Amino acid sequence: MRQKPRFFWTGLVVANLVVGCVLGFYRNSGAAPPRTGEPFANSVRQRAEMIVHLKEMKQLLKEQNALLRSGKVKVVVAQP
């Protein structure tokens, strides 16, 4: 009867020591890169970039359509 409480307290002390040792090693190490900048992407900057890309695509499509309408470029479609 006396062994059961003694085993419980021994196990509890050992568990606390293990947890204490694990938490003792916890720290911010030099291996992790320092946190710089924003944690998430800037949505305003992303929208601005997307608008710039869309404007470039629009301009390229205008040029492509002008070439096709001018007749200087012939498009040949061949079936495989």
N, C-alpha and C positions, 0 to 999 in steps of 0.2 A: 504494500500500500504506500509505503514511503517513497518508492522509486518514481512513481508517476508524477508527482509535483516537482521533484528534483529534475527529472528529464524535461519537463515543460519549461522550467526557469532556465535551465542550461540552453535549451534550444532558443528561447527568447533572447538571451544574452548573445548567443552566437549570431542570430539573425540581425540584431542591432549592430553588432560589430561589422558584419558584412555590409550592411546598408551604410554605416558610417564610413567605411573604407571606400566604397564606391562613390559616395558623395564627396569624399575628400579629394578624389582625383578630378572632380568636375571643375573646369575653369575654361575661360576663353583662351585657346591656344593660338600660337602663331601660325599654325597650319591653315586655319580658316582665314580667307581673305577679309580684309577690313570692310565693313559695310559702308559703302559710299553711294550717294545718289538716292533716288527715290526707290521705294520697295516695289512699286508697280510702274508700268509704262505710262507716260504722260499722254492721255487721250487727246488733248488739244494738239499736241505736236504730231501725233499719229494722223489726225484728221487733216492737218495742214500738209503733211507729206502726201497723203492720199489725194488731196486736191491737186497738188503739183503734178503728180503722176497722171492723174486723169486729164489734166490740161495738156500734158505732153502727148498722151495717147490721142486726144482729140485733134491736135495739130497734125500728128502723123497720119491719122485717118483722112484728114482734109487733103494732105499732099498725095496720099495714095489714090483717093477718088479723083483728084485733078489729073493725075497721070493716066488713070484708066479712061477718063473722059476725053483726054486729048488724042488718044489713038496712037501715041508713041510706043506704048507697051501693049504687047499682045499676050493674052493669057491662053495657054494651051492646057486643056484638061484631058488626060489620057487615062483610060481604064486599065487596071492591072490585069 
